[in-house]
Amino acid sequence: MELTGKSCAISAIKEDVLAYPVAEGGAIPNELKEFTKGMSDKQFSGKCGESWSATTLEKMGFSRLLLVGMGKTEELDLDAFRKLGGTAVRYGISTKSASVAVYLPKFVKIGDPDAARAAAEGAMLASYRFTRFKTKKDDIYELPKTVVVSEAAECVKAGVVLANAQNYVRGLNEVPANLATPASIAEEARQLAKEKGFSCKVYGKEEIKKMNMNAFLGVAQGSVQPPALVVLEYGSKGPLVAIVGKGITFDSGGISIKPAKGMQEMKYDKTGALVVLGVFKAAVELGLPVRLLGVMPLTENLPSGSAQKPGDIVTACNGTTIEVINTDAEGRLILADALAYAAERKPDYMISIATLTGAALVALGRQCAAVLSNDDKLSQALEESGTRTFERLWRLPLWKEYSEMMKSDFADLKNVSDTSEAGTITGAIFLKEFVGETKWAHIDIAGVDMINGPHPYLEKGASGIGVRLLVDAVSGLAGK
């Protein structure tokens, strides 16, 4: 879908559909009142989630009017504008319209630039459809064009860049494991780097061995697909921010095998690594004044005659020994080596992102991700970015008492504790042992990596959540 911005009066709009936002109890412009004469308060009152449509009988430049409820003015936030853009695009698709205009009058509390960008994000995210494997596409309608009408029309471009980067991640993440192998994702990273002009180095199995990344290799040894370590670099000025993403292209649990029900969703266990790619794509297109280091450990986790076994002890590249109690706690093993590798570069900030623990879903549901950090300012910056992007975070503690739970009788650490308590925290406590003195935060996206129910602007399937959050956070860190 083509999405642009422009500034004009309602009377100058020539798109098929005009989507107009109305706050709860708010007024409707005089030029639109003619088309709302038969509308009652029971049909539409401006509450968040409400919408109402009418035809204009060609009395205006547009043929359909869509009123979208924004809720109470005093409770208005940026996500209301994402919902506005998403609702408008979905209506345009449902009516098979040729074009949609999303009109943004001034609202209290929300600045024009932020509202325009958010509306563009919602519109682009709602336009996404994953149809790669559909052989019959005649009944799939794609809206050709949307316009965000705002006095800050120039800010629409940033929203398009951010949403497209998120959609890029969604599309890659939906590809199943028989096609999305470590090698294919590494090649995708190479192609993106070539296209966008940043550095990409791919290390194969033998090179990973030479780096003594035995925690990573232990996970990989059960699969016939060779592992890959992808290292991305962008920028030459500003603070160095390292982003390390978990890239398990399929997670069966290994010898500690998962139940069959829902196992197909384990293709999404590569989300963290793909978010790294999305962040780099957006960073280049936005020209962020920051240095980025991206580290993506990629492998499958499968059971076989050569697979890692419970009780095995491996040595990570920083010399830490790890007793593997549960092979299904594999993400922290590959991240251990990746974090230690990134820490050697002495970044100013380091952020790991992963579908790490099912406990995150139990604790927080699908409304937000968990963040855990050894630095208050970094955690606060991420939480504030989460609020702005509506990719919300909730901080959990890293108290020293939790570290005791991860000590092994036979090695320095074990990869899971002896109890089922505090699973998200103990997973992050494990990772903390590999970051050294670096200012570090870990984001556990296990509850938000996919959408499995109704959402205002995201379809069922891979969510791509994390891209806009990290781009916003990195932008802020660039000035610190």
Helices and strands as residue ranges (DSSP letters): E 2-6, G 10-12, E 17-22, H 30-33, G 34-36, E 51-55, E 64-69, G 73-75, H 78-94, E 99-103, H 112-127, E 145-149, G 153-155, H 156-174, H 182-196, E 199-203, H 205-210, H 214-220, E 228-234, E 240-245, E 247-251, G 263-270, H 271-286, E 291-301, E 313-315, E 321-323, H 331-343, E 349-354, H 358-364, E 369-373, H 376-389, E 393-395, H 400-404, E 413-414, H 423-432, E 440-444, E 450-451, E 461-462, H 467-477
